[in-house]
Amino acid sequence: MIRTEVSGDVTTVTMDRPARRNALTRAGLDDLAAAVEAAETPVVYLTGADGAFSAGADFDEVAQLDHDSARQFARQGQRAARTIETAESVVVAGIDGPARGGGVELALACDLRVATPDATFAETGVKLGLFGAWGGTVRLPRVLGEGEAMDLALSGRVVDAAEAKQMGLVSRVVEDPGAVAQEVAANEPDALAAVKRRMRDGTDRVVQEAREAEVFADLVVEHAADLRR
């Protein structure tokens, strides 16, 4: 489900489950966090296989969860996102094709988000009675501002790459996001690490994430039948 390849100063971590648009199970979340944490290069390039970034949580698995395991699943996603956010490496998200729900949230945890013209974004959980609980209610307003974040999260609408760039969800729209990761990696590693540490300093989200996971678990139990495909 997670592939890792090292080339020079860049470790590429690929979510590789194309039959499910790279949706992540509990095991997949742990493998993703482990791959990012194990990287020893100055830059990690996070991407998805075969024309999709990630559909986020695997709803077939989510539909089987009870309240306690749903809360634990949300916490797993939050830990994976925090691992990305706090990694020693600079993490660049390369987004090609759809990013949905948890896929958007994992991208939000990255230090730099770069999209192709084919990338699309949506927080579609509200259509199923859920919401983004991998740190989404924390990071989305911090990245976009409250107005844009509310619009994206409450509507469930799909945003294309051009609009994502306009609202600040991605910083660039290019044909090859991997080239941006290489561009970043060409800089001095100590300087990259220092910039990341300073810009990430002072962020405290522990209480918010705990509350987010609890509400998510309530909704999973309430809407389990709607999640089954």
MARFIPA-149013 format. One line per field, with one value per residue (C-alpha): residue number from 1; residue in one letter; x, y, z. Coordinates in Angstrom, 1 decimal, always signed. Last residue first. Layout:
% residues N
k = (NUM_...)
r = (A_...)
east = (X_...)
north = (Y_...)
up = (Z_...)
***
This chain:
% residues 229
k = (229_228_227_226_225_224_223_222_221_220_219_218_217_216_215_214_213_212_211_210_209_208_207_206_205_204_203_202_201_200_199_198_197_196_195_194_193_192_191_190_189_188_187_186_185_184_183_182_181_180_179_178_177_176_175_174_173_172_171_170_169_168_167_166_165_164_163_162_161_160_159_158_157_156_155_154_153_152_151_150_149_148_147_146_145_144_143_142_141_140_139_138_137_136_135_134_133_132_131_130_129_128_127_126_125_124_123_122_121_120_119_118_117_116_115_114_113_112_111_110_109_108_107_106_105_104_103_102_101_100_99_98_97_96_95_94_93_92_91_90_89_88_87_86_85_84_83_82_81_80_79_78_77_76_75_74_73_72_71_70_69_68_67_66_65_64_63_62_61_60_59_58_57_56_55_54_53_52_51_50_49_48_47_46_45_44_43_42_41_40_39_38_37_36_35_34_33_32_31_30_29_28_27_26_25_24_23_22_21_20_19_18_17_16_15_14_13_12_11_10_9_8_7_6_5_4_3_2_1)
r = (R_R_L_D_A_A_H_E_V_V_L_D_A_F_V_E_A_E_R_A_E_Q_V_V_R_D_T_G_D_R_M_R_R_K_V_A_A_L_A_D_P_E_N_A_A_V_E_Q_A_V_A_G_P_D_E_V_V_R_S_V_L_G_M_Q_K_A_E_A_A_D_V_V_R_G_S_L_A_L_D_M_A_E_G_E_G_L_V_R_P_L_R_V_T_G_G_W_A_G_F_L_G_L_K_V_G_T_E_A_F_T_A_D_P_T_A_V_R_L_D_C_A_L_A_L_E_V_G_G_G_R_A_P_G_D_I_G_A_V_V_V_S_E_A_T_E_I_T_R_A_A_R_Q_G_Q_R_A_F_Q_R_A_S_D_H_D_L_Q_A_V_E_D_F_D_A_G_A_S_F_A_G_D_A_G_T_L_Y_V_V_P_T_E_A_A_E_V_A_A_A_L_D_D_L_G_A_R_T_L_A_N_R_R_A_P_R_D_M_T_V_T_T_V_D_G_S_V_E_T_R_I_M)
east = (-21.0_-21.3_-20.9_-24.6_-25.1_-22.4_-24.1_-24.7_-21.7_-19.4_-21.0_-20.2_-16.7_-16.1_-17.3_-14.7_-11.9_-12.5_-12.6_-9.2_-7.8_-8.9_-7.3_-3.9_-3.7_-0.8_+1.3_+4.1_+6.9_+6.0_+7.4_+10.6_+11.2_+10.5_+12.9_+15.6_+15.3_+15.5_+18.6_+20.3_+19.6_+21.2_+19.0_+18.8_+16.1_+13.6_+14.1_+13.9_+10.6_+9.5_+10.4_+8.2_+5.2_+5.5_+2.9_+2.7_+0.1_+1.8_+1.2_-1.8_-4.7_-4.1_-7.6_-6.4_-4.2_-7.1_-9.3_-6.8_-6.4_-10.1_-12.4_-15.1_-17.9_-18.5_-20.4_-19.7_-16.0_-15.0_-17.1_-16.1_-12.4_-12.7_-14.3_-12.1_-8.8_-7.3_-4.3_-5.2_-8.9_-8.0_-5.5_-7.6_-10.9_-8.9_-6.8_-7.5_-11.1_-12.5_-16.3_-19.0_-22.7_-22.0_-22.3_-20.4_-17.4_-16.8_-14.0_-13.0_-10.0_-9.1_-5.8_-5.7_-3.7_-1.0_-0.8_+2.0_+1.5_+4.4_+5.0_+2.7_+0.0_-2.6_-1.8_-2.7_-6.0_-6.8_-6.3_-8.4_-11.4_-10.7_-7.7_-8.5_-6.0_-2.3_-1.2_+2.6_+2.8_+6.2_+7.5_+10.6_+12.4_+12.7_+9.1_+6.7_+4.0_+4.2_+4.2_+1.4_-0.7_+0.0_-0.9_-4.1_-5.0_-4.4_-6.5_-9.4_-9.1_-8.9_-12.2_-13.7_-12.4_-14.1_-17.4_-17.7_-16.0_-17.2_-18.3_-14.8_-13.3_-15.5_-15.0_-11.3_-10.2_-8.7_-9.5_-5.8_-3.5_-5.0_-3.7_-2.0_-0.3_-0.3_+2.2_+4.4_+7.9_+10.2_+13.0_+16.2_+16.8_+16.7_+13.2_+12.1_+9.4_+7.8_+7.7_+6.5_+3.7_+2.6_+2.8_+0.7_-1.9_-2.0_-2.6_-5.6_-6.8_-6.0_-7.7_-5.2_-8.0_-9.4_-8.1_-5.1_-3.7_-0.2_+0.3_+3.8_+6.6_+9.4_+12.6_+14.5_+18.2_+19.5_+16.8_+15.1_+12.0_+9.2_+6.0_+2.9_+0.0)
north = (+0.1_+0.6_+4.2_+4.9_+2.0_+3.3_+6.8_+7.0_+5.0_+6.9_+10.2_+9.6_+8.5_+11.8_+13.8_+12.1_+12.4_+16.2_+16.7_+15.0_+17.0_+20.3_+19.4_+18.5_+21.3_+23.4_+25.0_+27.1_+26.5_+25.1_+28.1_+28.1_+24.4_+24.3_+27.2_+25.6_+22.2_+23.8_+25.9_+22.8_+20.9_+23.6_+23.9_+21.4_+19.5_+22.3_+22.1_+18.3_+18.5_+21.0_+18.6_+16.0_+18.3_+17.7_+19.5_+22.5_+24.2_+25.9_+26.9_+24.7_+25.3_+29.0_+30.0_+30.9_+27.8_+25.6_+27.4_+26.6_+23.0_+22.2_+22.4_+19.8_+20.7_+19.2_+22.3_+22.6_+21.8_+23.8_+26.9_+26.7_+26.6_+29.5_+31.7_+30.5_+31.2_+28.8_+27.3_+27.8_+27.2_+23.8_+22.8_+22.4_+21.1_+18.8_+17.2_+13.7_+14.2_+15.5_+15.3_+12.7_+12.4_+10.8_+14.0_+15.8_+13.6_+15.1_+17.5_+18.1_+18.6_+18.2_+17.7_+17.5_+20.7_+19.2_+20.2_+21.3_+21.4_+22.4_+21.7_+18.8_+18.5_+20.0_+17.2_+14.6_+16.5_+16.6_+12.9_+12.5_+13.9_+13.7_+14.3_+13.5_+13.7_+14.6_+16.0_+16.1_+16.9_+18.2_+17.1_+19.0_+16.3_+16.3_+15.3_+17.4_+17.9_+14.5_+12.8_+15.1_+13.9_+10.2_+10.9_+12.6_+9.6_+7.3_+9.5_+9.3_+5.5_+5.4_+7.4_+5.0_+2.1_+3.4_+4.2_+1.0_+0.5_-1.6_+1.4_+2.8_-0.2_+0.0_+3.8_+3.6_+7.0_+9.5_+9.2_+9.8_+11.4_+9.9_+9.4_+6.0_+6.1_+8.8_+11.3_+12.4_+13.7_+13.7_+16.2_+16.5_+12.7_+10.3_+9.0_+6.7_+9.0_+9.4_+5.6_+4.9_+7.4_+5.9_+2.4_+3.3_+5.0_+2.0_-0.4_+1.7_+1.7_+4.3_+5.1_+5.1_+5.6_+2.2_+0.2_+2.5_+1.3_+2.8_+5.7_+6.7_+8.0_+9.5_+10.1_+13.1_+14.0_+11.6_+9.2_+7.2_+5.1_+4.2_+2.4_+2.4_+0.0)
up = (-0.4_+3.4_+4.5_+4.8_+7.2_+9.5_+9.8_+13.5_+14.6_+12.3_+13.5_+17.2_+16.3_+14.3_+17.3_+19.6_+17.0_+16.6_+20.4_+20.8_+17.8_+19.3_+22.7_+21.1_+18.6_+19.8_+17.1_+18.6_+16.0_+12.6_+10.7_+12.8_+12.5_+8.8_+8.0_+10.2_+8.4_+5.0_+6.1_+7.4_+4.2_+1.9_-1.3_-4.2_-2.2_-2.8_-6.6_-6.5_-4.7_-7.3_-10.1_-8.4_-9.0_-12.7_-14.9_-12.6_-10.4_-7.5_-3.9_-3.2_-0.9_-1.2_-2.4_-5.9_-6.2_-5.2_-7.7_-10.5_-9.4_-9.4_-6.3_-5.8_-3.5_+0.0_+0.8_+4.5_+4.4_+1.4_+2.3_+6.0_+5.0_+2.6_+5.3_+8.1_+6.5_+3.9_+5.7_+9.3_+8.5_+7.0_+9.6_+12.7_+11.3_+9.1_+11.8_+10.6_+11.4_+8.1_+8.3_+8.5_+7.5_+4.2_+2.1_+4.9_+4.3_+0.8_+1.7_-1.9_-4.1_-7.7_-9.5_-13.3_-13.7_-11.5_-7.9_-5.5_-1.7_+0.5_+4.1_+4.2_+6.9_+4.5_+2.0_+4.7_+5.2_+1.6_+1.3_+4.5_+2.6_-1.1_-3.3_-6.9_-9.8_-9.3_-6.0_-5.3_-1.5_-0.4_+3.0_+4.4_+6.4_+10.1_+10.2_+12.4_+9.8_+8.3_+11.7_+12.7_+9.7_+10.6_+14.2_+13.2_+11.0_+13.8_+16.1_+13.7_+13.7_+17.5_+17.7_+15.2_+17.2_+20.4_+18.7_+16.7_+13.4_+10.5_+8.3_+8.6_+6.9_+3.8_+4.1_+3.4_+4.7_+2.3_-1.4_-2.1_-4.7_-7.8_-11.4_-11.0_-7.6_-5.0_-3.8_-0.9_-1.8_+1.3_+1.4_+3.4_+3.1_+6.1_+5.7_+8.5_+9.9_+6.4_+5.9_+9.4_+9.1_+5.8_+7.2_+10.2_+8.0_+5.7_+8.6_+9.6_+6.0_+3.5_+0.2_-2.7_-5.3_-4.1_-7.1_-7.2_-3.8_-3.9_-1.6_-2.7_-0.6_-2.6_-0.6_-2.1_-1.5_-4.2_-5.2_-2.5_-3.2_-0.8_-1.6_+0.7_+0.0)
***
